[in-house]
Amino acid sequence: MAARKQPVKQSSAIVNRRASFDYALNDELQVGIALTGLETRAARDGHIQLKGSFVTIKDSELWLNNASFSLKINEKNKVGARTIDTSPRKLLARRRQIDDLAARKQAGMSIVPLRILTKGRFIKVVIALGKGKKNYDKRETLKRRDQEREASRAIKSR
């Protein structure tokens, strides 16, 4: 009897953890993304990295820049070979949403991708408006996180 193939664990969300540290985040918006077949497979397998990625508005369209997709190469004699692709990808949103984001971006806000959702039939990107933090704000965040961690340890040790 042949051995059963183990199902591949599919990630339901790819998270940009660095975004909440670097930006003070406000409004979230869920938008679609235009992908090819190889990019879709990479997203479903969780082979995407959002660290350092950002969203721009060009010609009244949203574009996801600098997101790393690890694409599988389908060539003979190359088992499991992958290549990294960081080309811009178009985000799909309504015209009113794009106009609102453009107006807020003019006011000094940044548009940051937070996570990619691959749960259902469609692949969605959650983006948020954020204001960049200064270094002293980041240090304060680290200090507060350490204090919370020590407090939780003290409670557990009792």
GROMACS elastic network, one bead per residue, 0.5 to 0.9 nm:
[ bonds ]
;  ai    aj funct       b0    kb
    1     4     6  0.89703   500
    5     8     6  0.89865   500
    6     9     6  0.89592   500
    7    10     6  0.87646   500
    8    45     6  0.78493   500
    9    45     6  0.75903   500
   10    44     6  0.60920   500
   10    45     6  0.53806   500
   10    46     6  0.68072   500
   10   118     6  0.86229   500
   10   119     6  0.88622   500
   11    14     6  0.71300   500
   11    43     6  0.84234   500
   11    44     6  0.66144   500
   11    45     6  0.63634   500
   11    46     6  0.54599   500
   11   117     6  0.87070   500
   11   118     6  0.72614   500
   11   119     6  0.79990   500
   12    44     6  0.77080   500
   12    46     6  0.80738   500
   12   116     6  0.82280   500
   12   117     6  0.59124   500
   12   118     6  0.50538   500
   12   120     6  0.86846   500
   13    44     6  0.89931   500
   13    46     6  0.77851   500
   13   115     6  0.63364   500
   13   116     6  0.53607   500
   13   118     6  0.59856   500
   13   119     6  0.73612   500
   14    43     6  0.82298   500
   14    46     6  0.65459   500
   14    47     6  0.86458   500
   14    48     6  0.70460   500
   14    49     6  0.74796   500
   14    50     6  0.77917   500
   14   114     6  0.84626   500
   14   115     6  0.52326   500
   14   116     6  0.50152   500
   14   117     6  0.67391   500
   14   118     6  0.82638   500
   15    18     6  0.88429   500
   15    49     6  0.81817   500
   15    50     6  0.71836   500
   15    51     6  0.88444   500
   15   113     6  0.87928   500
   15   114     6  0.60388   500
   15   116     6  0.66580   500
   15   117     6  0.88310   500
   16    19     6  0.57849   500
   16    20     6  0.79918   500
   16    49     6  0.76274   500
   16    50     6  0.53413   500
   16    51     6  0.58338   500
   16    52     6  0.86552   500
   16    53     6  0.87400   500
   16   113     6  0.71000   500
   16   114     6  0.50456   500
   16   115     6  0.56924   500
   16   116     6  0.86744   500
   17    20     6  0.61990   500
   17    21     6  0.73081   500
   17    50     6  0.86507   500
   17    51     6  0.76852   500
   17   114     6  0.75216   500
   17   115     6  0.86408   500
   18    21     6  0.52377   500
   18    22     6  0.62249   500
   18    23     6  0.85372   500
   18    50     6  0.87914   500
   18    51     6  0.64650   500
   18    52     6  0.80778   500
   18   114     6  0.88005   500
   19    22     6  0.52741   500
   19    23     6  0.58205   500
   19    24     6  0.85258   500
   19    25     6  0.82277   500
   19    51     6  0.78063   500
   19    52     6  0.84343   500
   19   112     6  0.69280   500
   19   113     6  0.76713   500
   19   114     6  0.65058   500
   19   130     6  0.87929   500
   20    23     6  0.54291   500
   20    24     6  0.66133   500
   20    25     6  0.66986   500
   20   114     6  0.81301   500
   20   130     6  0.88694   500
   21    24     6  0.77073   500
   21   133     6  0.79650   500
   21   138     6  0.67723   500
   21   141     6  0.77945   500
   22   130     6  0.89722   500
   22   131     6  0.86284   500
   22   132     6  0.60983   500
   22   133     6  0.56474   500
   22   134     6  0.82571   500
   22   138     6  0.72414   500
   23   110     6  0.84947   500
   23   112     6  0.84870   500
   23   129     6  0.87730   500
   23   130     6  0.53731   500
   23   131     6  0.53766   500
   23   133     6  0.52202   500
   23   134     6  0.88897   500
   24   129     6  0.84464   500
   24   130     6  0.52149   500
   24   131     6  0.52202   500
   24   132     6  0.63253   500
   24   133     6  0.63297   500
   25    28     6  0.81547   500
   25   112     6  0.86490   500
   25   128     6  0.63719   500
   25   129     6  0.58474   500
   25   131     6  0.66449   500
   25   132     6  0.87190   500
   26   128     6  0.64237   500
   26   129     6  0.54471   500
   26   130     6  0.57545   500
   26   131     6  0.82600   500
   27   127     6  0.83646   500
   27   128     6  0.53888   500
   27   129     6  0.55902   500
   27   130     6  0.79365   500
   28   114     6  0.86415   500
   28   126     6  0.65777   500
   28   127     6  0.56385   500
   28   129     6  0.68029   500
   29    97     6  0.87117   500
   29   125     6  0.82518   500
   29   126     6  0.55998   500
   29   127     6  0.53116   500
   29   128     6  0.60855   500
   29   129     6  0.86546   500
   30    93     6  0.83392   500
   30   124     6  0.64538   500
   30   125     6  0.57378   500
   30   127     6  0.63318   500
   30   128     6  0.87423   500
   31    91     6  0.64853   500
   31    92     6  0.56517   500
   31    93     6  0.54434   500
   31    94     6  0.86699   500
   31   123     6  0.88983   500
   31   124     6  0.56104   500
   31   125     6  0.53526   500
   31   126     6  0.63291   500
   31   127     6  0.74752   500
   32    90     6  0.86443   500
   32    91     6  0.56569   500
   32    93     6  0.67079   500
   32   122     6  0.76208   500
   32   123     6  0.64148   500
   32   125     6  0.59995   500
   32   126     6  0.86827   500
   33    64     6  0.85666   500
   33    89     6  0.71234   500
   33    90     6  0.59768   500
   33    92     6  0.55807   500
   33    93     6  0.88488   500
   33   122     6  0.87784   500
   33   123     6  0.66908   500
   33   124     6  0.61797   500
   33   125     6  0.67394   500
   34    89     6  0.65337   500
   34    90     6  0.55837   500
   34    91     6  0.63139   500
   34    92     6  0.71146   500
   34   123     6  0.88015   500
   35    38     6  0.80431   500
   35    39     6  0.56879   500
   35    40     6  0.59959   500
   35    89     6  0.72555   500
   35    90     6  0.81817   500
   35   123     6  0.88557   500
   36    39     6  0.52449   500
   36    40     6  0.61301   500
   36    41     6  0.87492   500
   37    40     6  0.50842   500
   37    41     6  0.63152   500
   37    42     6  0.87130   500
   38    41     6  0.51562   500
   38    42     6  0.62701   500
   38    43     6  0.86998   500
   38    71     6  0.60721   500
   38    72     6  0.69513   500
   38    73     6  0.87545   500
   39    42     6  0.50266   500
   39    43     6  0.61973   500
   39    44     6  0.86866   500
   39    48     6  0.89921   500
   39    69     6  0.66704   500
   39    70     6  0.80003   500
   39    71     6  0.63978   500
   39    72     6  0.88609   500
   40    43     6  0.50585   500
   40    44     6  0.62070   500
   40    45     6  0.85996   500
   40   123     6  0.79027   500
   41    44     6  0.51432   500
   41    45     6  0.61348   500
   41    46     6  0.85352   500
   41    47     6  0.85366   500
   41    71     6  0.80382   500
   41    72     6  0.85168   500
   42    45     6  0.51611   500
   42    46     6  0.60890   500
   42    48     6  0.66787   500
   42    69     6  0.65531   500
   42    70     6  0.62556   500
   42    71     6  0.59378   500
   42    72     6  0.75410   500
   43    46     6  0.50579   500
   43    47     6  0.58681   500
   43    48     6  0.60655   500
   43    69     6  0.76544   500
   43    70     6  0.88257   500
   43   116     6  0.80675   500
   43   117     6  0.87918   500
   43   118     6  0.70231   500
   43   123     6  0.79367   500
   44    47     6  0.77464   500
   44   118     6  0.60255   500
   44   119     6  0.84754   500
   44   123     6  0.84367   500
   45    48     6  0.84871   500
   46    49     6  0.84891   500
   46   118     6  0.88043   500
   47    68     6  0.82639   500
   47    69     6  0.62058   500
   47    70     6  0.54052   500
   47    71     6  0.78000   500
   48    67     6  0.71387   500
   48    68     6  0.55512   500
   48    70     6  0.62646   500
   48   116     6  0.88173   500
   49    52     6  0.86009   500
   49    53     6  0.84002   500
   49    67     6  0.60100   500
   49    68     6  0.50751   500
   49    69     6  0.67502   500
   49    70     6  0.84694   500
   50    53     6  0.53035   500
   50    54     6  0.84004   500
   50    66     6  0.77033   500
   50    67     6  0.50546   500
   50    68     6  0.66139   500
   50    69     6  0.89828   500
   50   113     6  0.73010   500
   50   114     6  0.78673   500
   50   115     6  0.76766   500
   50   116     6  0.86834   500
   51    54     6  0.88840   500
   51    66     6  0.84215   500
   51    67     6  0.72687   500
   51    68     6  0.83341   500
   52    65     6  0.88691   500
   52    66     6  0.66655   500
   52    67     6  0.73624   500
   53    64     6  0.71296   500
   53    65     6  0.56398   500
   53    67     6  0.50706   500
   53    68     6  0.82546   500
   53   112     6  0.73369   500
   53   113     6  0.69860   500
   54    63     6  0.83870   500
   54    64     6  0.60141   500
   54    65     6  0.54470   500
   54    66     6  0.67741   500
   54    67     6  0.78555   500
   54   110     6  0.82312   500
   54   111     6  0.65349   500
   54   112     6  0.51627   500
   54   113     6  0.62602   500
   55    62     6  0.66472   500
   55    63     6  0.55173   500
   55    65     6  0.59816   500
   55    66     6  0.89314   500
   55    91     6  0.87927   500
   55   110     6  0.79764   500
   55   111     6  0.53973   500
   55   112     6  0.59242   500
   55   113     6  0.69014   500
   55   127     6  0.82069   500
   56    61     6  0.82081   500
   56    62     6  0.58339   500
   56    63     6  0.53033   500
   56    64     6  0.67118   500
   56    65     6  0.73160   500
   56   110     6  0.87511   500
   56   111     6  0.72591   500
   57    60     6  0.60238   500
   57    61     6  0.54422   500
   57    63     6  0.62522   500
   57    98     6  0.80585   500
   57   101     6  0.86026   500
   57   102     6  0.69838   500
   58    61     6  0.53491   500
   58    62     6  0.65615   500
   58    63     6  0.72396   500
   59    62     6  0.84716   500
   60    95     6  0.80371   500
   60    98     6  0.69383   500
   60    99     6  0.75895   500
   60   102     6  0.82806   500
   61    90     6  0.73673   500
   61    91     6  0.74316   500
   61    92     6  0.80104   500
   61    93     6  0.83099   500
   61    95     6  0.85813   500
   61    98     6  0.71287   500
   62    89     6  0.85756   500
   62    90     6  0.60197   500
   62    91     6  0.51602   500
   62    92     6  0.71096   500
   62    93     6  0.76569   500
   62    98     6  0.71657   500
   63    88     6  0.61084   500
   63    89     6  0.55119   500
   63    91     6  0.55192   500
   63    92     6  0.88391   500
   64    67     6  0.69279   500
   64    87     6  0.85702   500
   64    88     6  0.54427   500
   64    89     6  0.51254   500
   64    90     6  0.62454   500
   64    91     6  0.65551   500
   64   113     6  0.79315   500
   65    68     6  0.89852   500
   65    86     6  0.71512   500
   65    87     6  0.66683   500
   65    89     6  0.67306   500
   65    90     6  0.89931   500
   66    85     6  0.87128   500
   66    86     6  0.50182   500
   66    87     6  0.65830   500
   66    88     6  0.66951   500
   67    85     6  0.79999   500
   67    86     6  0.53922   500
   67    87     6  0.75881   500
   67    88     6  0.77238   500
   67    89     6  0.86038   500
   68    84     6  0.62099   500
   68    85     6  0.57126   500
   68    87     6  0.81873   500
   69    83     6  0.81269   500
   69    84     6  0.56439   500
   69    85     6  0.51923   500
   69    86     6  0.64008   500
   69    87     6  0.88647   500
   70    82     6  0.60827   500
   70    83     6  0.55710   500
   70    85     6  0.64347   500
   70    86     6  0.89608   500
   71    81     6  0.85243   500
   71    82     6  0.53321   500
   71    83     6  0.52702   500
   71    84     6  0.61874   500
   71    85     6  0.70507   500
   72    80     6  0.68783   500
   72    81     6  0.60001   500
   72    83     6  0.65482   500
   72    84     6  0.89992   500
   73    78     6  0.78705   500
   73    79     6  0.86595   500
   73    80     6  0.75148   500
   73    81     6  0.55239   500
   73    82     6  0.54004   500
   73    83     6  0.68709   500
   74    78     6  0.76965   500
   74    79     6  0.84330   500
   74    80     6  0.85585   500
   74    81     6  0.78144   500
   74    82     6  0.88649   500
   75    78     6  0.58222   500
   75    79     6  0.80599   500
   75    81     6  0.82523   500
   76    79     6  0.77376   500
   78    81     6  0.56348   500
   86    89     6  0.87791   500
   91   124     6  0.89897   500
   91   125     6  0.80121   500
   93    96     6  0.84104   500
   93    97     6  0.64865   500
   93    98     6  0.65974   500
   94    97     6  0.52805   500
   94    98     6  0.63386   500
   94    99     6  0.87451   500
   95    98     6  0.51185   500
   95    99     6  0.61575   500
   95   100     6  0.86017   500
   96    99     6  0.51354   500
   96   100     6  0.61716   500
   96   101     6  0.86326   500
   97   100     6  0.51178   500
   97   101     6  0.61677   500
   97   102     6  0.85918   500
   98   101     6  0.50622   500
   98   102     6  0.60834   500
   98   103     6  0.86420   500
   99   102     6  0.50358   500
   99   103     6  0.62409   500
   99   104     6  0.87012   500
  100   103     6  0.51958   500
  100   104     6  0.63136   500
  100   105     6  0.85884   500
  101   104     6  0.51307   500
  101   105     6  0.60030   500
  101   106     6  0.86380   500
  101   109     6  0.89300   500
  101   111     6  0.78634   500
  101   129     6  0.78988   500
  102   105     6  0.50032   500
  102   106     6  0.62775   500
  102   107     6  0.88170   500
  103   106     6  0.52266   500
  103   107     6  0.66768   500
  104   107     6  0.50750   500
  104   108     6  0.69454   500
  104   109     6  0.59639   500
  104   110     6  0.82801   500
  104   129     6  0.80166   500
  105   108     6  0.53534   500
  105   110     6  0.59301   500
  105   111     6  0.73504   500
  105   129     6  0.81601   500
  106   109     6  0.70996   500
  108   131     6  0.73653   500
  109   129     6  0.61855   500
  109   130     6  0.55778   500
  109   131     6  0.51658   500
  109   132     6  0.77964   500
  110   128     6  0.81647   500
  110   129     6  0.56056   500
  110   130     6  0.51815   500
  110   131     6  0.60794   500
  110   132     6  0.74153   500
  111   127     6  0.66271   500
  111   128     6  0.56861   500
  111   130     6  0.62835   500
  111   131     6  0.88314   500
  112   126     6  0.86860   500
  112   127     6  0.54889   500
  112   128     6  0.53923   500
  112   129     6  0.63531   500
  112   130     6  0.68889   500
  113   116     6  0.80144   500
  113   125     6  0.68297   500
  113   126     6  0.59473   500
  113   128     6  0.63859   500
  113   129     6  0.89727   500
  114   125     6  0.75205   500
  114   126     6  0.55505   500
  114   127     6  0.54782   500
  114   128     6  0.68103   500
  115   124     6  0.84817   500
  115   125     6  0.59375   500
  115   126     6  0.53649   500
  115   127     6  0.73854   500
  116   123     6  0.70451   500
  116   124     6  0.57157   500
  116   126     6  0.62441   500
  117   120     6  0.81233   500
  117   122     6  0.83402   500
  117   123     6  0.57414   500
  117   124     6  0.50937   500
  117   125     6  0.61726   500
  117   126     6  0.75770   500
  118   121     6  0.75768   500
  118   122     6  0.67408   500
  118   124     6  0.67233   500
  118   125     6  0.89540   500
  119   122     6  0.76865   500
  119   123     6  0.74871   500
  119   124     6  0.89380   500
  120   123     6  0.72813   500
  130   133     6  0.89526   500
  133   136     6  0.80987   500
  133   137     6  0.58936   500
  133   138     6  0.66085   500
  134   137     6  0.52867   500
  134   138     6  0.65100   500
  134   139     6  0.89066   500
  135   138     6  0.50912   500
  135   139     6  0.62957   500
  135   140     6  0.86672   500
  136   139     6  0.50366   500
  136   140     6  0.61810   500
  136   141     6  0.86491   500
  137   140     6  0.50483   500
  137   141     6  0.62562   500
  137   142     6  0.87694   500
  138   141     6  0.50409   500
  138   142     6  0.63358   500
  138   143     6  0.86757   500
  139   142     6  0.51130   500
  139   143     6  0.61692   500
  139   144     6  0.86346   500
  140   143     6  0.50400   500
  140   144     6  0.61198   500
  140   145     6  0.85370   500
  141   144     6  0.51875   500
  141   145     6  0.61343   500
  141   146     6  0.86608   500
  142   145     6  0.50979   500
  142   146     6  0.62104   500
  142   147     6  0.86746   500
  143   146     6  0.51891   500
  143   147     6  0.62712   500
  143   148     6  0.87358   500
  144   147     6  0.51030   500
  144   148     6  0.62377   500
  144   149     6  0.86381   500
  145   148     6  0.51702   500
  145   149     6  0.61868   500
  145   150     6  0.87142   500
  146   149     6  0.50498   500
  146   150     6  0.62005   500
  146   151     6  0.85777   500
  147   150     6  0.51877   500
  147   151     6  0.61344   500
  147   152     6  0.86566   500
  148   151     6  0.50646   500
  148   152     6  0.62009   500
  148   153     6  0.86329   500
  149   152     6  0.52297   500
  149   153     6  0.62671   500
  149   154     6  0.87316   500
  150   153     6  0.50247   500
  150   154     6  0.61810   500
  150   155     6  0.86793   500
  151   154     6  0.50984   500
  151   155     6  0.63002   500
  151   156     6  0.87162   500
  152   155     6  0.51082   500
  152   156     6  0.62141   500
  152   157     6  0.86731   500
  153   156     6  0.50907   500
  153   157     6  0.61191   500
  153   158     6  0.88733   500
  154   157     6  0.52500   500
  154   158     6  0.66565   500
  155   158     6  0.56219   500
